[in-house]
Amino acid sequence: MPEGVRRRKVKGESVALDAMHIVIGIAVVAMAVVSFISPEENMFFFPVIFLMAAVLNLVSGRFRMKRSKSHGQRAAAILEMLFGITLAVLAAVSAVSIWWR
């Protein structure tokens, strides 16, 4: 594969990752503000916030894993994905405790 094509693909993936960070970040902040203004009425936002954070960490970890060149970078990517899995479990527990009372 020519070097220019690979560089464009990596740059495109990086731009997509940045756009995803911005969109999910804005959505999480908006839902957090709404849910903290009236927590009893907007409790259903908490599992969604955790799930969005989990998706963000899992995708970022996968992107880092793909681009890692050393064992330290790979370990950081694995740690980020483990944190994403932990957030996904927390989202599931939160959803069960809130939605199925």
Backbone as a printed PyTorch tensor [residue, N CA C, xyz], in Angstrom:
tensor([[[  0.8440,  -1.1660,   0.0000],
         [  0.0000,   0.0000,   0.0000],
         [  0.8960,   1.2380,   0.0000]],

        [[  0.6540,   2.1670,  -0.9110],
         [  1.4620,   3.3840,  -0.9400],
         [  1.3400,   4.1670,   0.3590]],

        [[  2.4180,   4.8600,   0.7140],
         [  2.4650,   5.5840,   1.9830],
         [  1.4060,   6.6760,   2.0590]],

        [[  1.1240,   7.3650,   0.9610],
         [  0.1420,   8.4410,   0.9640],
         [ -1.2600,   7.9490,   1.2730]],

        [[ -1.6180,   6.7680,   0.7700],
         [ -2.9470,   6.2070,   1.0210],
         [ -3.0820,   5.8420,   2.4930]],

        [[ -2.0530,   5.2530,   3.0600],
         [ -2.0910,   4.8680,   4.4690],
         [ -2.1980,   6.1050,   5.3490]],

        [[ -1.4600,   7.1490,   5.0150],
         [ -1.4870,   8.3730,   5.8070],
         [ -2.8760,   9.0100,   5.7750]],

        [[ -3.5170,   9.0310,   4.5960],
         [ -4.8570,   9.5980,   4.4930],
         [ -5.8620,   8.7850,   5.3060]],

        [[ -5.7090,   7.4500,   5.3080],
         [ -6.6240,   6.5970,   6.0560],
         [ -6.4870,   6.8570,   7.5590]],

        [[ -5.2620,   6.9510,   8.0490],
         [ -5.0300,   7.2070,   9.4670],
         [ -5.5520,   8.5930,   9.8290]],

        [[ -5.3150,   9.5680,   8.9710],
         [ -5.7840,  10.9260,   9.2400],
         [ -7.3170,  10.9590,   9.2550]],

        [[ -7.9460,  10.2320,   8.3360],
         [ -9.4090,  10.1690,   8.3150],
         [ -9.9640,   9.5160,   9.5670]],

        [[ -9.3110,   8.4590,  10.0310],
         [ -9.7450,   7.8000,  11.2650],
         [ -9.5640,   8.7250,  12.4560]],

        [[ -8.4840,   9.4810,  12.4550],
         [ -8.2210,  10.4090,  13.5450],
         [ -9.2660,  11.5220,  13.5800]],

        [[ -9.6460,  12.0260,  12.4250],
         [-10.6700,  13.0700,  12.3570],
         [-12.0150,  12.5070,  12.8260]],

        [[-12.3310,  11.2920,  12.4190],
         [-13.5860,  10.6680,  12.8490],
         [-13.5910,  10.4590,  14.3670]],

        [[-12.4680,  10.0500,  14.9320],
         [-12.3680,   9.8610,  16.3790],
         [-12.5370,  11.1970,  17.1070]],

        [[-11.9090,  12.2470,  16.5910],
         [-12.0640,  13.5700,  17.1960],
         [-13.5130,  14.0470,  17.1330]],

        [[-14.1620,  13.8340,  15.9990],
         [-15.5680,  14.2370,  15.8510],
         [-16.4500,  13.4630,  16.8290]],

        [[-16.1620,  12.1700,  16.9900],
         [-16.9360,  11.3640,  17.9300],
         [-16.7290,  11.8650,  19.3630]],

        [[-15.4850,  12.2220,  19.7200],
         [-15.2170,  12.7710,  21.0430],
         [-16.0280,  14.0450,  21.2800]],

        [[-16.0840,  14.9080,  20.2930],
         [-16.8060,  16.1670,  20.4380],
         [-18.3040,  15.9220,  20.6050]],

        [[-18.8790,  15.0950,  19.7320],
         [-20.3230,  14.8450,  19.7680],
         [-20.7240,  14.1550,  21.0720]],

        [[-20.0240,  13.0990,  21.4410],
         [-20.3680,  12.3800,  22.6690],
         [-20.0900,  13.2510,  23.8910]],

        [[-19.0170,  14.0270,  23.8590],
         [-18.7140,  14.9200,  24.9770],
         [-19.8090,  15.9400,  25.2130]],

        [[-20.2810,  16.5590,  24.1420],
         [-21.3690,  17.5370,  24.2680],
         [-22.6340,  16.8600,  24.7820]],

        [[-22.9450,  15.6830,  24.2550],
         [-24.1470,  14.9660,  24.6910],
         [-24.0560,  14.5730,  26.1670]],

        [[-22.9000,  14.1130,  26.6060],
         [-22.7290,  13.7060,  28.0080],
         [-22.8700,  14.9180,  28.9280]],

        [[-22.2500,  16.0280,  28.5510],
         [-22.3450,  17.2300,  29.3850],
         [-23.7980,  17.7040,  29.4610]],

        [[-24.4880,  17.7230,  28.3330],
         [-25.8860,  18.1660,  28.3220],
         [-26.7530,  17.2600,  29.1870]],

        [[-26.5850,  15.9410,  29.0500],
         [-27.3840,  15.0160,  29.8610],
         [-27.0300,  15.1100,  31.3380]],

        [[-25.7600,  15.3380,  31.6550],
         [-25.3570,  15.4660,  33.0540],
         [-25.9690,  16.7130,  33.6790]],

        [[-25.9640,  17.8190,  32.9490],
         [-26.5560,  19.0460,  33.4790],
         [-28.0490,  18.8520,  33.7170]],

        [[-28.7430,  18.2820,  32.7410],
         [-30.1860,  18.0650,  32.8810],
         [-30.4740,  17.1020,  34.0270]],

        [[-29.6810,  16.0450,  34.1400],
         [-29.9600,  15.0560,  35.1830],
         [-29.6150,  15.5710,  36.5750]],

        [[-28.6680,  16.4810,  36.6960],
         [-28.3570,  17.0280,  38.0160],
         [-29.2960,  18.1610,  38.4130]],

        [[-29.9580,  18.7850,  37.4540],
         [-30.9490,  19.8130,  37.7810],
         [-32.1660,  19.1620,  38.4370]],

        [[-32.6040,  18.0430,  37.8690],
         [-33.7580,  17.3400,  38.4230],
         [-33.4790,  15.8310,  38.3970]],

        [[-32.7290,  15.3240,  39.3750],
         [-32.3060,  13.9210,  39.3440],
         [-33.4400,  12.9000,  39.4110]],

        [[-34.4890,  13.1970,  40.1460],
         [-35.5740,  12.2220,  40.2700],
         [-36.3000,  12.0150,  38.9510]],

        [[-36.4860,  13.0880,  38.2040],
         [-37.2070,  12.9930,  36.9340],
         [-36.3290,  12.4840,  35.7940]],

        [[-35.0290,  12.7030,  35.8810],
         [-34.1260,  12.3640,  34.7780],
         [-33.0990,  11.3020,  35.1490]],

        [[-33.4740,  10.3810,  36.0170],
         [-32.5620,   9.3080,  36.4200],
         [-32.1690,   8.3960,  35.2650]],

        [[-33.0350,   8.2870,  34.2750],
         [-32.7690,   7.3900,  33.1610],
         [-31.5680,   7.8360,  32.3350]],

        [[-31.1050,   9.0730,  32.5140],
         [-29.9290,   9.5460,  31.7800],
         [-28.6260,   8.9170,  32.2860]],

        [[-28.5740,   8.5380,  33.5540],
         [-27.3210,   8.0380,  34.1180],
         [-26.7810,   6.7950,  33.4050]],

        [[-27.5840,   5.7610,  33.1580],
         [-27.0420,   4.6200,  32.4080],
         [-26.6030,   4.9970,  30.9900]],

        [[-27.3160,   5.9330,  30.3910],
         [-26.9570,   6.3710,  29.0320],
         [-25.6120,   7.0980,  29.0540]],

        [[-25.4010,   7.9250,  30.0740],
         [-24.1220,   8.6360,  30.2060],
         [-22.9810,   7.6340,  30.3740]],

        [[-23.1730,   6.6530,  31.2390],
         [-22.1310,   5.6300,  31.4410],
         [-21.8710,   4.8370,  30.1610]],

        [[-22.9340,   4.4980,  29.4420],
         [-22.7770,   3.7370,  28.2120],
         [-22.0360,   4.5490,  27.1410]],

        [[-22.3550,   5.8210,  27.0250],
         [-21.6580,   6.6620,  26.0430],
         [-20.1790,   6.8090,  26.4030]],

        [[-19.8840,   6.9450,  27.6830],
         [-18.4920,   7.0170,  28.1150],
         [-17.7720,   5.6950,  27.8360]],

        [[-18.4730,   4.5780,  28.0220],
         [-17.8780,   3.2700,  27.7380],
         [-17.5570,   3.1280,  26.2540]],

        [[-18.4890,   3.5270,  25.4100],
         [-18.2600,   3.4480,  23.9610],
         [-17.0650,   4.3040,  23.5720]],

        [[-16.9910,   5.4970,  24.1360],
         [-15.8840,   6.3940,  23.8250],
         [-14.5420,   5.7880,  24.2320]],

        [[-14.4820,   5.1920,  25.4100],
         [-13.2330,   4.5710,  25.8660],
         [-12.8760,   3.3360,  25.0440]],

        [[-13.8580,   2.5330,  24.6970],
         [-13.5760,   1.3350,  23.9030],
         [-13.0860,   1.6910,  22.5030]],

        [[-13.7120,   2.6610,  21.8790],
         [-13.2850,   3.0610,  20.5310],
         [-11.9130,   3.7240,  20.5760]],

        [[-11.6810,   4.5730,  21.5690],
         [-10.3650,   5.2190,  21.7010],
         [ -9.2720,   4.1890,  21.9820]],

        [[ -9.5810,   3.2210,  22.8280],
         [ -8.6050,   2.1690,  23.1150],
         [ -8.2850,   1.3280,  21.8980]],

        [[ -9.3040,   1.0310,  21.1120],
         [ -9.0780,   0.2580,  19.8820],
         [ -8.2090,   1.0510,  18.9020]],

        [[ -8.4820,   2.3470,  18.7920],
         [ -7.6890,   3.2020,  17.9110],
         [ -6.2370,   3.2580,  18.3850]],

        [[ -6.0370,   3.3950,  19.7020],
         [ -4.6780,   3.4110,  20.2410],
         [ -3.9710,   2.0750,  20.0320]],

        [[ -4.7180,   0.9860,  20.2050],
         [ -4.1330,  -0.3470,  20.0340],
         [ -3.6480,  -0.5270,  18.6050]],

        [[ -4.4520,  -0.0540,  17.6700],
         [ -4.1000,  -0.1800,  16.2620],
         [ -2.8400,   0.6100,  15.9130]],

        [[ -2.6540,   1.7420,  16.5830],
         [ -1.5240,   2.6110,  16.2670],
         [ -0.3350,   2.4000,  17.1940]],

        [[ -0.4420,   1.4900,  18.1640],
         [  0.6380,   1.3260,  19.1400],
         [  1.8590,   0.6880,  18.4980]],

        [[  3.0060,   1.2090,  18.9200],
         [  4.2710,   0.6980,  18.3890],
         [  5.1330,   0.0580,  19.4800]],

        [[  4.8120,   0.3380,  20.7310],
         [  5.6020,  -0.2240,  21.8250],
         [  4.6780,  -0.9290,  22.8200]],

        [[  5.3050,  -1.6580,  23.7150],
         [  4.5300,  -2.3790,  24.7290],
         [  3.8370,  -1.4100,  25.6890]],

        [[  4.4620,  -0.2730,  25.9690],
         [  3.8540,   0.7090,  26.8600],
         [  2.5980,   1.3160,  26.2550]],

        [[  2.6500,   1.6130,  24.9610],
         [  1.4670,   2.1570,  24.2900],
         [  0.3570,   1.1160,  24.2170]],

        [[  0.7330,  -0.1310,  23.9740],
         [ -0.2530,  -1.2120,  23.9300],
         [ -0.8790,  -1.4260,  25.3100]],

        [[ -0.0780,  -1.3320,  26.3660],
         [ -0.6090,  -1.4770,  27.7240],
         [ -1.5790,  -0.3420,  28.0450]],

        [[ -1.2670,   0.8750,  27.6080],
         [ -2.1680,   2.0070,  27.8330],
         [ -3.4820,   1.8010,  27.0850]],

        [[ -3.4120,   1.2560,  25.8790],
         [ -4.6260,   0.9870,  25.1010],
         [ -5.4780,  -0.0820,  25.7700]],

        [[ -4.8440,  -1.1170,  26.2730],
         [ -5.5670,  -2.1870,  26.9640],
         [ -6.2130,  -1.6520,  28.2390]],

        [[ -5.4930,  -0.8100,  28.9680],
         [ -6.0460,  -0.2110,  30.1820],
         [ -7.2630,   0.6630,  29.8540]],

        [[ -7.1860,   1.4090,  28.7700],
         [ -8.3230,   2.2400,  28.3670],
         [ -9.5270,   1.3840,  27.9860]],

        [[ -9.2880,   0.2730,  27.2900],
         [-10.3920,  -0.6160,  26.9350],
         [-10.9690,  -1.3160,  28.1720]],

        [[-10.1270,  -1.6610,  29.1340],
         [-10.6320,  -2.2460,  30.3860],
         [-11.4950,  -1.2450,  31.1500]],

        [[-11.0890,   0.0270,  31.1240],
         [-11.9010,   1.0600,  31.7530],
         [-13.2360,   1.1850,  31.0180]],

        [[-13.2270,   1.0580,  29.6950],
         [-14.4670,   1.0850,  28.9250],
         [-15.3770,  -0.0770,  29.2720]],

        [[-14.8040,  -1.2570,  29.4510],
         [-15.5940,  -2.4310,  29.8370],
         [-16.1860,  -2.2170,  31.2350]],

        [[-15.3870,  -1.6490,  32.1350],
         [-15.8790,  -1.3560,  33.4820],
         [-17.0470,  -0.3750,  33.4310]],

        [[-16.9440,   0.6490,  32.5960],
         [-18.0380,   1.6060,  32.4550],
         [-19.2750,   0.9550,  31.8350]],

        [[-19.0810,   0.0210,  30.9070],
         [-20.2270,  -0.6840,  30.3190],
         [-20.9400,  -1.5330,  31.3670]],

        [[-20.1790,  -2.1990,  32.2170],
         [-20.7800,  -2.9810,  33.3080],
         [-21.5120,  -2.0500,  34.2690]],

        [[-20.9020,  -0.9130,  34.5750],
         [-21.5520,   0.0570,  35.4470],
         [-22.8400,   0.5900,  34.8080]],

        [[-22.8400,   0.7790,  33.4990],
         [-24.0560,   1.2080,  32.8040],
         [-25.1470,   0.1480,  32.9220]],

        [[-24.7690,  -1.1100,  32.7760],
         [-25.7540,  -2.1960,  32.8840],
         [-26.3210,  -2.2810,  34.2970]],

        [[-25.4660,  -2.2010,  35.2940],
         [-25.9280,  -2.2550,  36.6890],
         [-26.8210,  -1.0570,  36.9930]],

        [[-26.4190,   0.1020,  36.5240],
         [-27.2180,   1.3050,  36.7250],
         [-28.5760,   1.1970,  36.0320]],

        [[-28.5830,   0.6670,  34.8230],
         [-29.8460,   0.5010,  34.0970],
         [-30.7720,  -0.4620,  34.8180]],

        [[-30.2340,  -1.5580,  35.2930],
         [-31.0600,  -2.5380,  36.0050],
         [-31.6220,  -1.9180,  37.2870]],

        [[-30.7940,  -1.1820,  38.0040],
         [-31.2470,  -0.6240,  39.2840],
         [-32.2280,   0.5350,  39.0850]],

        [[-32.1400,   1.2570,  38.0000],
         [-33.0270,   2.4040,  37.7840],
         [-34.2780,   2.0190,  37.0240]],

        [[-34.1290,   1.2800,  35.9370],
         [-35.2580,   1.0140,  35.0470],
         [-36.1640,  -0.1200,  35.5230]],

        [[-35.6390,  -1.0570,  36.3160],
         [-36.4380,  -2.1890,  36.7550],
         [-36.5990,  -2.1730,  38.2650]],

        [[-37.1470,  -1.1050,  38.7620],
         [-37.3990,  -1.0110,  40.2110],
         [-38.6250,  -1.7830,  40.5760]]])
